[in-house]
């Protein structure tokens, strides 16, 4: 017995020591994070400074403290900001006498969707009106990077670099054959000939309707891109299209020959030009500040007006959850709208929607809050990269809808999928099921048996009802008839430009345009903006995000390019209930 207690207490002591040491290590790590971030603050800059913009990470619409977003498990933290801060910093630099110009670093450009690039490009063009320079340089210039760079005064790259200009493509993934091999039957219900969200599960290629809609979408994006490049680079639209079709730009010297870029130079030569343009002697170091660090540099004083415009960020899939910074839930966005509606100091509301849609029920709940808020004060929608299906549902009750030219919107339709996995369990896993019920439909919705003919009719009736409700609410919001909306609905996807033509969108522009419209409708000239929903504190974010970020990082490393397929399957697994969601993930490249 004496030996037992001896070993027991030794074991307990060891466990306690491990716990204490682990806790000390963890909190030391947190202190290092906080102190590291504090040391990186740059609150002032020297005269003749160049603002460096290198966006080699996806930009969310809103800057939120993400403690592990730049963490690569090598004890290095990178600052990461949102689109709102990037645009605000470019505007601040435009009138900052200490900023001489912008250096646009094009390497590894991956800011995100088309509308994000469009918004940054527009702000860069505005910056140039100040008379300050923009120099763009990259060893490898992708098409999206080049589109952004076309707003610059000069574009440079080395002769040994890689330049891409070949036209746009959009690739869809189909799972029909995979499901057949697994003996899983997707029981599919939808309304609308263009609701192609269900096609990956029942076809092995695009339907003719889907191909038509996708081609039209891609053509609208491409036309807008070529027209803007043509205007900035003083080239013709026809020449640009021909250059891509014939793959004329195979080497950097071709890009220079055809005036896509201005010169073939190395990085050190770009530095020399930046020094010259910013009045820095050649033997001195170039003064630069990154777009991230420039955030802390003081600009014009914030308005102290008592009038406020609420900016609500509705970002991510619509799910039947509370929601967070990257998802739209039944709680976070409805509460934000309610607070803004009931706050007397808030004179107008702008909701920034960046969502491919999702749960139809949650979308309807948010629609109701928008409708109630609109009855009390002006309510304006600003659309980001996506505002489709459920994303459009939550937008359609607004007074005015503002979208970027390349916003992906529309997709007014609904679908539902009930997998029948009976044969998969039986033939692949050797698992069978049996049941007793109190009625004919007691186990309605079970994935371990096929739906009956009656049950299929019930589900289709529910789909039809939700679609009709969706279209009626869009018609009400857009002041059109059911038939007028039905003609442009049925799940079809549109760009912002196309949506403006067919009446689903009122104005082509960005978030700032939406805020200006809100101020006009509220009849106020002086105002300040306040952001909703509230953001979590640093410590809360650290505790919450570490495990999920570590898991995502590990999967990305292990799966590489295949991570996107894993992500798609995981996304499908989250489908719960009837969905109002964009028919496919738009990855244009």
C-alpha positions in Angstrom: 0.0 0.0 0.0 2.9 2.3 0.8 4.3 1.8 -2.7 0.9 2.4 -4.2 0.6 5.8 -2.6 4.2 6.6 -3.5 3.6 6.0 -7.2 0.2 7.6 -7.2 1.5 10.8 -5.7 4.5 10.8 -8.0 2.2 10.4 -11.0 0.0 13.2 -9.8 3.0 15.5 -9.2 4.2 14.7 -12.7 0.9 15.5 -14.2 0.6 18.8 -12.3 4.1 19.8 -13.3 3.4 19.1 -17.0 0.2 21.1 -16.8 1.9 24.0 -15.1 4.8 24.0 -17.6 2.5 23.7 -20.6 0.4 26.6 -19.3 3.5 28.8 -18.7 4.7 28.0 -22.2 1.3 28.8 -23.8 0.9 32.1 -21.9 4.5 33.1 -22.7 3.7 32.4 -26.3 0.6 34.7 -26.1 2.7 37.4 -24.4 5.3 37.2 -27.2 2.4 37.6 -29.8 1.0 40.7 -28.1 4.4 42.3 -27.5 5.5 41.5 -31.0 2.4 43.1 -32.5 2.9 46.2 -30.3 6.5 46.6 -31.3 5.5 46.6 -35.0 3.3 49.6 -34.7 4.3 52.4 -37.1 2.6 55.6 -36.0 4.6 58.1 -38.1 6.7 58.0 -41.3 9.5 60.1 -42.7 9.1 62.5 -45.7 9.7 61.0 -49.2 8.3 57.6 -48.2 7.0 55.0 -50.7 3.9 53.0 -49.8 4.5 49.3 -50.7 1.4 47.2 -51.5 2.0 43.5 -51.6 -1.2 41.5 -51.3 -0.1 37.9 -51.2 -2.9 36.7 -49.0 -6.7 36.7 -49.4 -8.4 39.9 -48.3 -11.6 39.7 -46.3 -13.9 42.7 -46.7 -13.2 43.9 -43.2 -10.1 44.0 -41.1 -10.5 41.8 -38.0 -7.7 40.7 -35.7 -6.8 37.2 -36.9 -3.9 36.1 -34.6 -2.9 33.1 -36.7 -3.8 34.3 -40.2 -0.2 34.9 -41.0 1.2 32.3 -38.7 3.3 29.6 -40.4 4.3 27.6 -37.3 7.8 29.1 -37.5 7.2 31.7 -34.7 6.6 34.4 -37.2 3.4 36.5 -37.3 2.4 38.7 -40.2 0.0 41.5 -40.2 -3.1 40.9 -42.3 -5.7 43.4 -43.1 -9.0 43.7 -44.9 -10.2 45.4 -48.1 -11.7 48.3 -46.1 -8.3 49.1 -44.6 -6.4 48.7 -48.0 -8.8 51.2 -49.6 -8.7 53.6 -46.7 -4.9 53.5 -46.6 -4.6 54.3 -50.3 -7.0 57.2 -49.9 -4.9 58.4 -46.9 -1.7 58.2 -48.9 -3.2 60.2 -51.6 -3.3 63.3 -49.4 -0.3 62.4 -47.2 2.6 64.8 -48.1 5.1 62.3 -46.7 4.0 59.6 -49.3 5.6 60.2 -52.6 4.1 57.3 -54.5 3.2 53.6 -54.4 5.3 50.6 -55.2 2.9 47.8 -56.3 4.6 44.4 -55.6 2.9 41.9 -57.9 4.6 38.8 -56.7 2.2 36.1 -55.4 -0.8 38.4 -55.8 -3.8 36.6 -54.3 -6.1 39.3 -52.8 -9.2 37.3 -53.6 -12.2 37.7 -55.9 -12.8 39.8 -58.9 -14.7 42.5 -57.1 -11.9 42.9 -54.6 -9.3 43.4 -57.3 -11.8 45.8 -59.1 -12.2 47.9 -55.9 -8.4 48.2 -55.3 -7.8 49.0 -59.0 -10.4 51.8 -58.9 -8.8 53.3 -55.8 -5.3 53.2 -57.4 -6.7 55.1 -60.4 -8.0 57.7 -58.0 -4.6 57.9 -56.3 -2.9 58.7 -59.6 -5.1 61.8 -60.0 -3.1 63.3 -57.1 0.0 63.4 -59.4 1.9 60.9 -57.4 3.4 57.9 -59.1 2.6 54.1 -59.0 5.3 51.7 -60.1 4.4 48.0 -60.5 6.9 45.2 -60.5 6.8 41.4 -60.4 8.9 38.5 -61.4 5.8 36.5 -62.1 2.7 38.4 -63.1 -0.6 36.6 -63.2 -3.6 37.8 -65.1 -5.3 39.1 -62.0 -2.0 40.8 -60.9 -1.7 42.4 -64.4 -5.3 43.6 -64.2 -4.5 45.4 -61.0 -1.1 46.7 -62.3 -2.7 48.2 -65.4 -3.7 51.1 -63.1 0.0 51.9 -62.6 2.1 54.5 -64.4 4.8 51.9 -65.2 4.9 48.2 -65.1 8.2 46.4 -64.9 9.5 42.8 -64.8 12.8 41.0 -65.5 13.5 39.4 -68.8 13.6 36.0 -67.1 10.2 36.4 -65.5 6.8 34.9 -66.3 3.9 36.9 -67.8 0.4 35.5 -68.1 -2.2 36.8 -70.6 -4.3 34.0 -72.1 -8.0 34.8 -71.4 -10.2 33.6 -68.6 -11.5 30.1 -67.8 -13.9 28.7 -65.2 -13.7 25.1 -64.2 -16.4 23.2 -62.5 -16.0 19.9 -60.5 -18.5 17.0 -60.9 -19.0 14.2 -58.4 -21.5 12.0 -60.3 -19.1 9.1 -61.0 -17.7 9.2 -57.5 -21.1 8.9 -56.0 -21.9 6.0 -58.4 -18.7 4.2 -57.3 -19.7 4.6 -53.7 -23.3 3.6 -54.5 -24.7 6.8 -53.0 -27.8 8.1 -54.7 -28.3 11.9 -54.5 -32.0 12.5 -54.3 -32.2 16.0 -55.8 -35.0 18.7 -55.8 -34.8 22.1 -57.3 -36.7 24.8 -59.1 -35.4 26.7 -62.2 -33.7 25.5 -65.3 -30.5 27.3 -64.3 -30.2 26.0 -60.7 -27.0 24.2 -61.5 -25.9 23.8 -57.9 -27.2 20.2 -58.1 -25.5 19.4 -61.5 -22.2 18.2 -59.9 -24.2 15.4 -58.2 -26.2 14.2 -61.2 -24.2 15.0 -64.3 -20.6 14.6 -65.4 -20.5 17.9 -67.3 -22.4 21.1 -67.6 -25.9 21.1 -69.0 -26.6 23.3 -72.0 -28.4 25.9 -69.7 -25.5 26.0 -67.3 -23.0 26.3 -70.1 -25.0 29.2 -71.6 -25.2 31.1 -68.2 -21.6 30.4 -67.3 -20.4 31.5 -70.7 -22.4 34.7 -70.5 -21.0 35.4 -67.0 -17.4 34.8 -68.0 -17.9 37.0 -71.1 -19.2 39.9 -69.1 -16.2 39.7 -66.7 -13.7 39.4 -69.6 -15.2 42.3 -71.5 -15.1 44.5 -68.5 -11.4 43.5 -67.8 -10.3 44.1 -71.4 -12.0 47.4 -71.7 -10.4 48.7 -68.5 -6.9 47.4 -69.5 -7.4 48.9 -73.0 -8.2 52.3 -71.5 -5.3 52.4 -69.0 -2.6 51.0 -71.3 -3.8 52.9 -74.5 -4.4 49.6 -76.4 -7.5 48.5 -78.3 -10.0 46.0 -77.0 -9.7 44.0 -80.2 -6.0 43.8 -80.0 -6.0 42.6 -76.4 -8.6 39.9 -77.2 -6.6 38.8 -80.3 -3.3 38.7 -78.2 -4.9 36.4 -75.7 -6.6 34.2 -78.4 -3.3 33.8 -80.3 -1.2 33.5 -77.1 1.1 36.3 -78.4 2.6 37.0 -74.9 4.8 33.9 -74.3 7.8 35.7 -72.9 8.4 39.0 -71.0 10.0 40.5 -74.2 6.7 39.9 -75.9 4.9 41.8 -73.2 7.3 44.7 -73.7 7.0 44.5 -77.5 3.3 44.7 -77.5 3.2 47.4 -74.8 1.6 45.4 -72.1 4.5 46.4 -69.8 7.0 49.3 -70.0 10.5 47.8 -69.5 12.4 44.7 -68.7 14.4 45.4 -65.5 15.6 43.8 -62.3 14.4 44.6 -58.8 17.5 46.7 -58.0 16.8 48.9 -61.0 13.2 49.3 -59.8 14.6 50.4 -56.4 16.8 53.0 -58.2 13.8 54.5 -60.0 11.8 54.5 -56.8 14.6 56.4 -55.1 14.9 58.9 -57.9 11.1 59.5 -58.0 11.0 60.0 -54.2 14.0 62.3 -54.1 16.3 59.8 -52.2 20.0 59.8 -53.0 21.1 56.6 -54.8 23.5 55.7 -52.0 20.8 55.9 -49.3 18.2 53.3 -48.4 14.7 53.6 -49.9 12.1 54.7 -47.4 9.1 52.4 -47.5 6.1 51.5 -45.4 3.9 48.5 -46.0 0.2 48.9 -46.6 -0.3 46.9 -43.3 2.0 49.1 -41.2 0.6 52.3 -42.7 -2.7 51.5 -41.0 -1.3 52.9 -37.7 -0.1 56.1 -39.3 -2.4 59.0 -38.3 -4.3 60.6 -41.1 -7.1 63.1 -41.1 -9.0 63.3 -37.8 -12.1 61.1 -37.6 -15.4 63.0 -37.8 -16.9 63.7 -34.4 -20.4 64.1 -35.8 -23.2 62.7 -33.7 -24.8 61.4 -36.9 -23.7 57.8 -37.7 -24.0 55.4 -40.6 -23.9 51.8 -39.6 -21.8 49.5 -41.8 -22.8 45.8 -41.3 -20.5 43.2 -42.7 -22.4 40.1 -43.7 -19.6 37.8 -44.9 -19.5 34.1 -45.8 -22.0 31.2 -46.1 -25.4 31.6 -44.6 -25.7 28.9 -42.0 -28.2 27.9 -39.2 -25.7 28.8 -36.5 -24.9 31.9 -34.4 -22.4 33.1 -37.1 -19.0 34.7 -36.8 -16.6 36.8 -38.8 -16.5 34.4 -41.7 -20.1 33.1 -41.7 -23.6 34.6 -41.7 -25.7 33.2 -38.9 -29.2 33.5 -37.6 -27.9 35.5 -34.6 -24.9 37.7 -35.5 -26.4 39.6 -38.5 -30.0 39.8 -37.2 -28.8 41.3 -33.9 -26.5 43.7 -35.7 -29.4 45.0 -37.9 -31.7 45.2 -34.9 -29.1 47.3 -32.9 -28.6 49.7 -35.8 -32.4 50.0 -36.4 -33.0 50.9 -32.7 -30.1 53.3 -32.3 -31.4 56.8 -32.8 -27.9 58.2 -33.5 -27.7 55.9 -36.6 -29.3 57.7 -39.5 -28.8 55.1 -42.2 -27.6 51.5 -42.6 -25.2 50.0 -45.2 -24.9 46.2 -45.3 -21.8 44.9 -47.1 -22.8 41.5 -48.4 -20.2 39.0 -49.5 -22.0 35.7 -49.6 -22.6 32.8 -52.0 -25.9 32.1 -50.0 -26.8 29.0 -48.0 -29.6 28.1 -45.6 -32.9 29.4 -47.0 -34.6 29.7 -43.6 -31.9 31.8 -42.1 -31.8 34.0 -45.3 -35.6 34.7 -44.8 -35.1 35.6 -41.1 -32.4 38.1 -42.1 -34.6 39.5 -44.9 -37.3 40.2 -42.3 -34.8 42.3 -40.2 -33.8 44.2 -43.3 -37.4 44.9 -44.1 -38.1 46.2 -40.6 -35.0 48.4 -40.6 -35.8 49.8 -44.0 -39.1 51.1 -42.7 -37.3 53.2 -40.1 -34.2 54.5 -42.0 -32.4 54.2 -45.3 -31.0 50.8 -45.9 -28.4 50.3 -48.7 -26.7 47.1 -49.9 -23.1 47.0 -51.0 -22.2 43.8 -52.8 -18.7 42.4 -52.7 -17.3 39.4 -54.6 -20.6 37.4 -54.2 -24.1 38.3 -53.3 -25.9 35.4 -54.9 -28.9 33.3 -54.1 -29.3 33.6 -50.3 -26.9 36.5 -50.5 -29.3 38.2 -52.9 -32.3 37.1 -50.7 -31.0 39.1 -47.8 -30.3 42.1 -50.1 -33.5 42.5 -52.1 -35.5 44.4 -49.5 -33.0 47.3 -49.4 -33.8 50.8 -50.7 -30.8 50.6 -53.1 -28.4 48.0 -54.2 -24.8 48.8 -55.2 -22.5 46.2 -56.8 -19.1 46.1 -58.4 -19.0 45.4 -62.2 -17.7 41.8 -61.5 -19.8 41.0 -58.4 -21.4 37.6 -58.8 -25.1 37.9 -58.0 -28.6 36.7 -58.9 -28.9 32.9 -58.7 -32.5 33.4 -57.5 -33.4 29.7 -56.9 -33.4 27.0 -54.3 -32.5 23.3 -54.1 -32.4 20.4 -51.7 -30.4 17.1 -51.7 -31.2 14.0 -49.6 -28.6 11.3 -50.1 -29.7 7.7 -50.1 -26.8 5.9 -48.6 -28.4 2.5 -48.1 -26.3 0.6 -50.7 -23.1 2.4 -49.6 -23.6 1.2 -46.0 -24.7 -2.3 -47.1 -22.3 -3.1 -50.0 -19.2 -1.0 -49.0 -19.3 -1.2 -45.2 -21.4 -4.2 -44.5 -23.9 -2.2 -42.4 -27.6 -2.7 -42.6 -30.5 -0.9 -40.8 -33.9 -1.8 -39.6 -36.6 0.3 -37.9 -40.0 0.6 -36.4 -42.2 3.7 -36.8 -45.5 5.1 -35.5 -46.6 6.3 -39.0 -46.0 6.2 -42.7 -43.5 9.2 -42.7 -42.0 8.9 -39.2 -38.5 8.4 -40.6 -39.0 10.9 -43.4 -35.5 12.3 -44.4 -33.5 9.2 -43.3 -30.3 8.7 -45.4 -30.4 5.0 -44.9 -33.3 4.3 -47.3 -34.7 5.8 -50.5 -37.5 8.4 -50.4 -40.9 7.2 -51.4 -42.8 8.7 -54.3 -45.1 10.6 -51.8 -42.1 12.0 -49.9 -40.5 13.2 -53.1 -43.6 15.1 -54.0 -43.7 16.6 -50.5 -40.1 17.8 -50.8 -40.6 19.2 -54.3 -43.7 21.1 -53.1 -41.6 22.6 -50.3 -38.9 23.7 -52.9 -41.5 25.2 -55.2 -43.1 27.1 -52.3 -39.8 28.6 -51.1 -38.9 29.6 -54.7 -42.2 31.4 -55.1 -41.7 33.1 -51.8 -38.1 34.1 -52.9 -39.3 35.5 -56.2 -42.2 37.4 -54.7 -39.9 39.1 -52.2 -37.5 40.1 -54.9 -40.4 41.4 -57.0 -41.7 43.4 -54.0 -38.2 44.9 -53.2 -37.4 45.7 -56.9 -40.9 46.9 -57.6 -41.5 44.4 -60.4 -44.0 41.7 -61.1 -43.5 38.0 -60.3 -43.2 37.1 -63.9 -40.6 39.8 -64.6 -38.4 38.4 -61.8 -39.1 34.8 -62.8 -37.7 35.5 -66.3 -34.3 36.5 -64.9 -34.4 34.2 -61.9 -34.6 30.3 -62.0 -31.1 30.1 -60.5 -29.3 32.1 -63.2 -26.1 33.9 -62.1 -25.3 37.4 -63.3 -22.3 39.8 -63.0 -22.9 43.2 -61.4 -23.0 44.8 -64.8 -25.6 42.3 -66.1 -27.6 42.7 -62.9 -27.7 46.5 -63.4 -29.1 46.0 -66.9 -31.8 43.6 -65.8 -32.9 45.6 -62.8 -31.5 43.5 -60.0 -28.9 46.2 -59.1 -29.3 50.0 -59.0 -25.7 51.4 -59.0 -22.3 50.1 -60.1 -19.8 51.0 -57.4 -18.1 50.1 -54.2 -18.7 50.4 -50.4 -17.9 54.1 -50.4 -20.5 54.7 -53.0 -23.1 52.9 -50.9 -22.2 55.0 -47.9 -22.5 58.2 -49.9 -25.9 57.1 -51.2 -27.0 56.3 -47.6 -26.0 59.7 -46.4 -27.9 61.4 -49.3 -31.0 59.4 -48.5 -30.7 60.3 -44.8 -30.2 64.0 -45.7 -27.0 64.3 -43.7 -23.6 65.8 -44.8 -21.5 65.3 -41.7 -21.4 61.7 -40.3 -19.1 59.0 -39.1 -19.4 55.2 -39.7 -19.6 52.5 -37.1 -19.1 48.8 -37.9 -21.2 45.9 -36.9 -21.2 43.1 -35.7 -18.7 43.7 -32.9 -15.4 41.9 -33.1 -13.8 39.5 -30.6 -10.9 40.6 -28.4 -7.3 39.4 -29.0 -7.2 36.8 -26.3 -10.6 35.4 -27.2 -9.5 35.1 -30.8 -6.3 33.4 -29.9 -8.0 30.8 -27.8 -10.7 30.2 -30.4 -8.6 30.1 -33.6 -5.4 28.2 -32.8 -6.8 24.7 -33.1 -8.8 25.4 -36.3 -6.0 27.3 -38.0 -3.5 24.5 -37.1 -5.8 21.9 -38.6 -6.4 23.9 -41.8 -2.7 24.5 -42.2 -1.9 20.8 -41.7 -4.5 19.8 -44.3 -3.3 22.4 -46.8 0.3 21.1 -46.5 -0.7 17.5 -46.8 -3.3 17.8 -49.6 -1.6 20.7 -51.6 -3.7 21.5 -54.7 -6.2 18.8 -53.6 -7.2 20.8 -50.6 -9.9 22.6 -52.6 -11.6 19.3 -53.3 -11.6 18.4 -49.6 -13.0 21.9 -48.8 -15.8 21.4 -51.4 -16.8 18.0 -49.8 -16.7 19.5 -46.3 -18.9 22.3 -47.6 -21.4 19.9 -49.0 -21.5 18.1 -45.7 -22.6 21.3 -44.1 -25.7 21.6 -46.3 -28.7 21.3 -43.9 -32.2 21.9 -45.0 -33.3 23.6 -48.2 -30.5 25.7 -49.7 -30.5 29.1 -51.5 -26.9 29.0 -52.7 -24.9 29.9 -55.8 -24.7 27.0 -58.2 -21.0 26.7 -58.2 -17.8 28.2 -56.7 -16.7 30.8 -59.1 -12.9 30.4 -59.5 -12.1 32.4 -62.6 -8.4 32.3 -63.7 
